[in-house]
Protein backbone atom coordinates (compact mmCIF):
# COMPACT_ATOMS: atom_id res chain seq x y z
CA UNK A 1 0.00 0.00 0.00
CA UNK A 2 1.26 3.43 -0.97
CA UNK A 3 0.54 6.56 1.07
CA UNK A 4 0.18 9.85 -0.79
CA UNK A 5 2.16 12.46 1.14
CA UNK A 6 2.38 16.13 0.17
CA UNK A 7 3.71 19.41 1.53
CA UNK A 8 3.70 22.95 0.09
CA UNK A 9 5.90 25.83 1.22
CA UNK A 10 6.60 29.40 0.15
CA UNK A 11 10.27 29.43 -0.84
CA UNK A 12 12.49 30.46 -3.76
CA UNK A 13 10.09 33.33 -4.42
CA UNK A 14 7.25 30.96 -5.26
CA UNK A 15 5.22 28.05 -3.91
CA UNK A 16 7.08 24.74 -3.91
CA UNK A 17 5.13 21.50 -3.63
CA UNK A 18 6.55 18.04 -3.04
CA UNK A 19 4.31 15.02 -3.51
CA UNK A 20 5.38 11.42 -3.02
CA UNK A 21 3.87 7.95 -2.89
CA UNK A 22 5.60 5.70 -0.36
CA UNK A 23 4.92 2.57 1.68
CA UNK A 24 6.18 4.06 4.95
CA UNK A 25 4.25 7.22 5.84
CA UNK A 26 6.64 8.35 8.58
CA UNK A 27 9.66 7.85 6.34
CA UNK A 28 7.90 9.74 3.55
CA UNK A 29 7.15 12.72 5.78
CA UNK A 30 10.78 12.77 6.92
CA UNK A 31 12.03 12.58 3.32
CA UNK A 32 9.94 15.59 2.31
CA UNK A 33 11.10 17.53 5.37
CA UNK A 34 14.76 16.93 4.51
CA UNK A 35 14.14 17.80 0.85
CA UNK A 36 12.78 21.19 1.91
CA UNK A 37 15.77 21.70 4.21
CA UNK A 38 17.98 21.20 1.16
CA UNK A 39 15.97 23.73 -0.86
CA UNK A 40 16.30 26.28 1.96
CA UNK A 41 20.07 25.63 1.98
CA UNK A 42 20.39 26.32 -1.75
CA UNK A 43 18.31 29.48 -1.40
CA UNK A 44 20.59 30.73 1.38
CA UNK A 45 23.65 30.02 -0.77
CA UNK A 46 22.50 31.68 -4.00
CA UNK A 47 20.00 34.40 -3.04
CA UNK A 48 20.62 37.98 -4.20
CA UNK A 49 18.85 39.25 -1.07
CA UNK A 50 20.42 37.22 1.76
CA UNK A 51 23.47 39.18 2.96
CA UNK A 52 25.23 35.96 3.95
CA UNK A 53 24.87 34.33 0.52
CA UNK A 54 27.81 33.97 -1.84
CA UNK A 55 25.90 35.67 -4.64
CA UNK A 56 25.05 38.69 -2.46
CA UNK A 57 28.70 39.02 -1.42
CA UNK A 58 29.85 38.73 -5.04
CA UNK A 59 27.45 41.47 -6.13
CA UNK A 60 28.45 43.70 -3.22
CA UNK A 61 32.23 43.26 -3.40
CA UNK A 62 32.82 42.23 -6.99
CA UNK A 63 34.65 39.10 -5.88
CA UNK A 64 34.38 36.07 -3.61
CA UNK A 65 37.22 33.91 -2.35
CA UNK A 66 36.71 30.28 -1.33
CA UNK A 67 33.72 29.91 -3.64
CA UNK A 68 31.70 26.80 -2.85
CA UNK A 69 31.72 23.96 -5.37
CA UNK A 70 27.94 24.22 -5.76
CA UNK A 71 27.82 27.94 -6.56
CA UNK A 72 30.76 27.49 -8.90
CA UNK A 73 28.98 24.64 -10.67
CA UNK A 74 25.78 26.64 -11.12
CA UNK A 75 27.61 29.72 -12.41
CA UNK A 76 29.73 27.65 -14.79
CA UNK A 77 26.60 25.91 -16.07
CA UNK A 78 25.05 29.33 -16.68
CA UNK A 79 28.14 30.51 -18.57
CA UNK A 80 28.04 27.35 -20.70
CA UNK A 81 24.50 28.19 -21.82
CA UNK A 82 25.43 31.85 -22.30
CA UNK A 83 28.11 30.79 -24.76
CA UNK A 84 25.81 28.26 -26.42
CA UNK A 85 23.10 30.89 -26.92
CA UNK A 86 25.47 33.70 -27.94
CA UNK A 87 24.33 35.85 -25.03
CA UNK A 88 20.58 35.26 -25.13
CA UNK A 89 20.95 33.91 -21.61
CA UNK A 90 23.16 35.96 -19.30
CA UNK A 91 23.25 35.94 -15.49
CA UNK A 92 24.81 39.43 -15.49
CA UNK A 93 21.43 40.79 -16.66
CA UNK A 94 20.55 42.08 -13.17
CA UNK A 95 21.33 45.79 -13.91
CA UNK A 96 18.79 45.70 -16.75
CA UNK A 97 16.18 43.94 -14.62
CA UNK A 98 16.62 46.53 -11.87
CA UNK A 99 16.28 49.38 -14.38
CA UNK A 100 13.06 48.03 -15.91
CA UNK A 101 11.55 47.23 -12.51
CA UNK A 102 12.28 50.73 -11.20
CA UNK A 103 10.68 52.29 -14.27
CA UNK A 104 7.61 50.06 -14.16
CA UNK A 105 6.92 51.10 -10.58
CA UNK A 106 6.67 54.65 -11.94
CA UNK A 107 4.73 53.45 -15.01
CA UNK A 108 7.59 54.59 -17.22
CA UNK A 109 9.82 53.08 -19.92
CA UNK A 110 13.61 53.44 -19.68
CA UNK A 111 15.28 55.95 -21.96
CA UNK A 112 17.64 54.62 -24.64
CA UNK A 113 20.62 56.12 -22.80
CA UNK A 114 19.60 54.42 -19.55
CA UNK A 115 19.35 51.07 -21.30
CA UNK A 116 22.72 51.61 -22.95
CA UNK A 117 24.31 52.44 -19.60
CA UNK A 118 22.86 49.33 -17.95
CA UNK A 119 23.85 47.11 -20.89
CA UNK A 120 27.49 48.12 -20.44
CA UNK A 121 27.42 46.08 -17.22
CA UNK A 122 25.86 43.03 -18.89
CA UNK A 123 28.37 40.57 -20.31
CA UNK A 124 28.96 37.06 -18.97
CA UNK A 125 32.48 37.18 -20.45
CA UNK A 126 33.41 39.62 -17.68
CA UNK A 127 32.98 36.89 -15.06
CA UNK A 128 36.31 35.30 -14.15
CA UNK A 129 36.54 32.07 -12.18
CA UNK A 130 40.06 31.29 -10.99
CA UNK A 131 40.43 28.12 -8.96
CA UNK A 132 38.35 28.75 -5.80
CA UNK A 133 37.69 32.45 -6.42
CA UNK A 134 35.42 34.48 -8.67
CA UNK A 135 35.50 38.14 -9.64
CA UNK A 136 34.04 40.67 -12.08
CA UNK A 137 36.20 42.49 -14.61
CA UNK A 138 33.96 45.57 -14.34
CA UNK A 139 32.89 47.51 -11.27
CA UNK A 140 29.14 47.60 -10.47
CA UNK A 141 28.45 44.34 -12.29
CA UNK A 142 26.03 41.98 -10.58
CA UNK A 143 24.44 38.62 -11.28
CA UNK A 144 21.19 36.82 -10.61
CA UNK A 145 20.79 33.06 -10.57
CA UNK A 146 16.99 33.29 -10.61
CA UNK A 147 16.71 31.38 -13.89
CA UNK A 148 18.92 28.50 -12.79
CA UNK A 149 19.14 28.17 -8.99
CA UNK A 150 15.50 27.11 -8.70
CA UNK A 151 16.07 24.23 -11.09
CA UNK A 152 19.25 23.28 -9.27
CA UNK A 153 17.40 23.31 -5.93
CA UNK A 154 14.76 20.97 -7.38
CA UNK A 155 17.48 18.58 -8.58
CA UNK A 156 19.11 18.59 -5.15
CA UNK A 157 15.76 17.92 -3.46
CA UNK A 158 15.20 15.00 -5.83
CA UNK A 159 18.54 13.53 -4.75
CA UNK A 160 17.49 13.80 -1.09
CA UNK A 161 14.28 11.92 -1.85
CA UNK A 162 16.24 9.22 -3.67
CA UNK A 163 18.46 8.76 -0.61
CA UNK A 164 15.29 7.92 1.30
CA UNK A 165 14.47 5.30 -1.34
CA UNK A 166 11.52 7.31 -2.67
CA UNK A 167 10.58 5.84 -6.05
CA UNK A 168 7.49 7.90 -6.91
CA UNK A 169 7.65 11.68 -6.46
CA UNK A 170 7.11 15.01 -8.16
CA UNK A 171 8.40 18.45 -7.19
CA UNK A 172 6.89 21.64 -8.58
CA UNK A 173 8.72 24.89 -7.83
CA UNK A 174 6.63 27.53 -9.55
CA UNK A 175 6.72 25.77 -12.92
CA UNK A 176 10.07 24.04 -12.51
CA UNK A 177 9.07 20.39 -12.20
CA UNK A 178 10.94 17.13 -11.86
CA UNK A 179 9.66 13.62 -11.25
CA UNK A 180 11.01 10.39 -9.84
CA UNK A 181 9.47 7.43 -11.62
CA UNK A 182 5.76 7.55 -12.25
CA UNK A 183 2.69 8.27 -10.17
CA UNK A 184 2.04 5.47 -7.67
CA UNK A 185 3.50 2.82 -9.94
CA UNK A 186 4.28 2.87 -13.65
CA UNK A 187 1.67 5.52 -14.50
CA UNK A 188 3.43 8.65 -15.84
CA UNK A 189 2.90 11.98 -14.12
CA UNK A 190 0.69 14.27 -16.21
CA UNK A 191 1.70 17.95 -16.29
CA UNK A 192 -0.68 20.52 -17.74
CA UNK A 193 0.66 23.43 -19.81
CA UNK A 194 -1.44 26.49 -19.08
CA UNK A 195 -2.77 28.66 -21.87
CA UNK A 196 -0.90 31.99 -21.50
CA UNK A 197 -3.75 33.89 -23.15
CA UNK A 198 -6.94 32.25 -21.89
CA UNK A 199 -6.78 32.07 -18.11
CA UNK A 200 -7.98 28.80 -16.63
CA UNK A 201 -7.45 26.81 -19.83
CA UNK A 202 -4.73 24.36 -20.86
CA UNK A 203 -3.10 24.14 -24.27
CA UNK A 204 -2.00 20.55 -23.69
CA UNK A 205 -0.73 18.11 -21.09
CA UNK A 206 2.52 16.18 -21.08
CA UNK A 207 3.30 12.83 -19.49
CA UNK A 208 6.67 12.60 -17.75
CA UNK A 209 8.50 9.71 -16.15
CA UNK A 210 11.89 10.39 -14.51
CA UNK A 211 12.04 13.72 -16.37
CA UNK A 212 12.09 17.46 -15.69
CA UNK A 213 9.93 20.14 -17.27
CA UNK A 214 10.01 23.92 -16.90
CA UNK A 215 7.91 26.77 -18.26
CA UNK A 216 8.79 30.45 -18.63
CA UNK A 217 6.19 32.96 -19.68
CA UNK A 218 4.32 36.19 -19.19
CA UNK A 219 1.30 34.39 -17.73
CA UNK A 220 -1.47 36.94 -17.13
CA UNK A 221 1.02 39.62 -16.06
CA UNK A 222 0.33 43.28 -16.85
CA UNK A 223 3.86 43.60 -18.23
CA UNK A 224 6.55 41.45 -19.83
CA UNK A 225 9.59 41.01 -17.57
CA UNK A 226 11.53 38.72 -19.94
CA UNK A 227 14.40 40.94 -21.09
CA UNK A 228 16.72 40.11 -23.97
CA UNK A 229 20.18 40.98 -22.55
CA UNK A 230 21.52 41.62 -26.06
CA UNK A 231 19.22 44.58 -26.67
CA UNK A 232 18.13 45.46 -23.14
CA UNK A 233 14.42 45.31 -23.94
CA UNK A 234 11.52 42.87 -23.40
CA UNK A 235 11.02 40.22 -26.05
CA UNK A 236 7.70 40.21 -27.89
CA UNK A 237 7.47 37.11 -30.09
CA UNK A 238 6.92 34.37 -27.48
CA UNK A 239 4.69 34.45 -24.41
CA UNK A 240 5.32 30.90 -23.20
CA UNK A 241 8.27 28.51 -23.45
CA UNK A 242 8.17 24.97 -22.07
CA UNK A 243 11.15 22.60 -22.12
CA UNK A 244 11.50 18.94 -21.16
CA UNK A 245 14.89 17.64 -20.08
CA UNK A 246 16.60 15.11 -17.82
CA UNK A 247 17.40 17.62 -15.07
CA UNK A 248 15.52 20.64 -13.76
CA UNK A 249 18.59 22.88 -13.88
CA UNK A 250 18.77 22.48 -17.67
CA UNK A 251 15.02 22.77 -18.20
CA UNK A 252 15.01 25.93 -16.05
CA UNK A 253 17.75 27.65 -18.04
CA UNK A 254 16.51 26.49 -21.43
CA UNK A 255 12.92 27.60 -20.91
CA UNK A 256 14.28 31.12 -20.28
CA UNK A 257 16.89 30.97 -23.04
CA UNK A 258 14.42 29.77 -25.65
CA UNK A 259 11.82 32.33 -24.59
CA UNK A 260 14.27 34.94 -25.85
CA UNK A 261 15.00 32.98 -29.04
CA UNK A 262 13.20 33.61 -32.32
CA UNK A 263 10.68 30.82 -32.92
CA UNK A 264 12.32 29.88 -36.22
CA UNK A 265 15.51 29.08 -34.30
CA UNK A 266 14.01 27.23 -31.33
CA UNK A 267 13.88 23.82 -33.01
CA UNK A 268 17.48 24.17 -34.18
CA UNK A 269 18.64 24.96 -30.63
CA UNK A 270 16.72 21.95 -29.31
CA UNK A 271 18.32 19.68 -31.90
CA UNK A 272 21.82 20.96 -31.18
CA UNK A 273 21.40 20.24 -27.48
CA UNK A 274 19.86 16.90 -28.33
CA UNK A 275 18.33 16.04 -24.96
CA UNK A 276 15.31 18.28 -24.73
CA UNK A 277 11.89 18.83 -26.23
CA UNK A 278 9.68 21.90 -26.13
CA UNK A 279 6.37 23.67 -26.65
CA UNK A 280 6.21 27.37 -27.50
CA UNK A 281 3.33 29.83 -27.73
CA UNK A 282 3.62 33.10 -29.65
CA UNK A 283 1.94 36.40 -28.83
CA UNK A 284 -0.43 35.64 -31.73
CA UNK A 285 -1.60 32.47 -29.98
CA UNK A 286 0.26 30.09 -32.31
CA UNK A 287 1.46 26.87 -30.66
CA UNK A 288 4.69 25.23 -31.85
CA UNK A 289 5.11 21.68 -30.61
CA UNK A 290 8.53 20.04 -30.78
CA UNK A 291 7.83 16.91 -28.74
CA UNK A 292 8.50 14.19 -31.31
HUJOTA-V163355 format. One record per residue. N is the residue number from 1. RES is the residue in one small letter. D_FIRST is the distance of its C-alpha to the first C-alpha in whole Angstrom. Layout:
[[N	RES	D_FIRST] [N	RES	D_FIRST]]
This chain:
[[1	x	0] [2	x	4] [3	x	7] [4	x	10] [5	x	13] [6	x	16] [7	x	20] [8	x	23] [9	x	27] [10	x	30] [11	x	31] [12	x	33] [13	x	35] [14	x	32] [15	x	29] [16	x	26] [17	x	22] [18	x	19] [19	x	16] [20	x	13] [21	x	9] [22	x	8] [23	x	6] [24	x	9] [25	x	10] [26	x	14] [27	x	14] [28	x	13] [29	x	16] [30	x	18] [31	x	18] [32	x	19] [33	x	21] [34	x	23] [35	x	23] [36	x	25] [37	x	27] [38	x	28] [39	x	29] [40	x	31] [41	x	33] [42	x	33] [43	x	35] [44	x	37] [45	x	38] [46	x	39] [47	x	40] [48	x	43] [49	x	44] [50	x	42] [51	x	46] [52	x	44] [53	x	42] [54	x	44] [55	x	44] [56	x	46] [57	x	48] [58	x	49] [59	x	50] [60	x	52] [61	x	54] [62	x	54] [63	x	53] [64	x	50] [65	x	50] [66	x	48] [67	x	45] [68	x	42] [69	x	40] [70	x	37] [71	x	40] [72	x	42] [73	x	40] [74	x	39] [75	x	42] [76	x	43] [77	x	40] [78	x	42] [79	x	45] [80	x	44] [81	x	43] [82	x	46] [83	x	48] [84	x	47] [85	x	47] [86	x	51] [87	x	50] [88	x	48] [89	x	45] [90	x	47] [91	x	46] [92	x	49] [93	x	49] [94	x	49] [95	x	52] [96	x	52] [97	x	49] [98	x	51] [99	x	54] [100	x	52] [101	x	50] [102	x	53] [103	x	55] [104	x	53] [105	x	53] [106	x	56] [107	x	56] [108	x	58] [109	x	58] [110	x	59] [111	x	62] [112	x	62] [113	x	64] [114	x	61] [115	x	59] [116	x	61] [117	x	61] [118	x	57] [119	x	57] [120	x	59] [121	x	56] [122	x	54] [123	x	54] [124	x	51] [125	x	53] [126	x	55] [127	x	52] [128	x	53] [129	x	50] [130	x	52] [131	x	50] [132	x	48] [133	x	50] [134	x	50] [135	x	53] [136	x	54] [137	x	58] [138	x	59] [139	x	59] [140	x	57] [141	x	54] [142	x	51] [143	x	47] [144	x	44] [145	x	40] [146	x	39] [147	x	38] [148	x	37] [149	x	35] [150	x	32] [151	x	31] [152	x	32] [153	x	30] [154	x	27] [155	x	27] [156	x	27] [157	x	24] [158	x	22] [159	x	23] [160	x	22] [161	x	19] [162	x	19] [163	x	20] [164	x	17] [165	x	15] [166	x	14] [167	x	14] [168	x	13] [169	x	15] [170	x	19] [171	x	22] [172	x	24] [173	x	28] [174	x	30] [175	x	30] [176	x	29] [177	x	25] [178	x	24] [179	x	20] [180	x	18] [181	x	17] [182	x	15] [183	x	13] [184	x	10] [185	x	11] [186	x	15] [187	x	16] [188	x	18] [189	x	19] [190	x	22] [191	x	24] [192	x	27] [193	x	31] [194	x	33] [195	x	36] [196	x	39] [197	x	41] [198	x	40] [199	x	37] [200	x	34] [201	x	34] [202	x	32] [203	x	34] [204	x	31] [205	x	28] [206	x	27] [207	x	24] [208	x	23] [209	x	21] [210	x	21] [211	x	25] [212	x	26] [213	x	28] [214	x	31] [215	x	33] [216	x	37] [217	x	39] [218	x	41] [219	x	39] [220	x	41] [221	x	43] [222	x	46] [223	x	47] [224	x	46] [225	x	46] [226	x	45] [227	x	48] [228	x	50] [229	x	51] [230	x	54] [231	x	55] [232	x	54] [233	x	53] [234	x	50] [235	x	49] [236	x	50] [237	x	48] [238	x	45] [239	x	42] [240	x	39] [241	x	38] [242	x	34] [243	x	34] [244	x	31] [245	x	31] [246	x	29] [247	x	29] [248	x	29] [249	x	33] [250	x	34] [251	x	33] [252	x	34] [253	x	37] [254	x	38] [255	x	37] [256	x	40] [257	x	42] [258	x	42] [259	x	42] [260	x	46] [261	x	46] [262	x	48] [263	x	46] [264	x	49] [265	x	48] [266	x	44] [267	x	43] [268	x	45] [269	x	44] [270	x	40] [271	x	42] [272	x	43] [273	x	40] [274	x	39] [275	x	35] [276	x	34] [277	x	34] [278	x	35] [279	x	36] [280	x	39] [281	x	41] [282	x	45] [283	x	46] [284	x	48] [285	x	44] [286	x	44] [287	x	41] [288	x	41] [289	x	38] [290	x	38] [291	x	34] [292	x	35]]
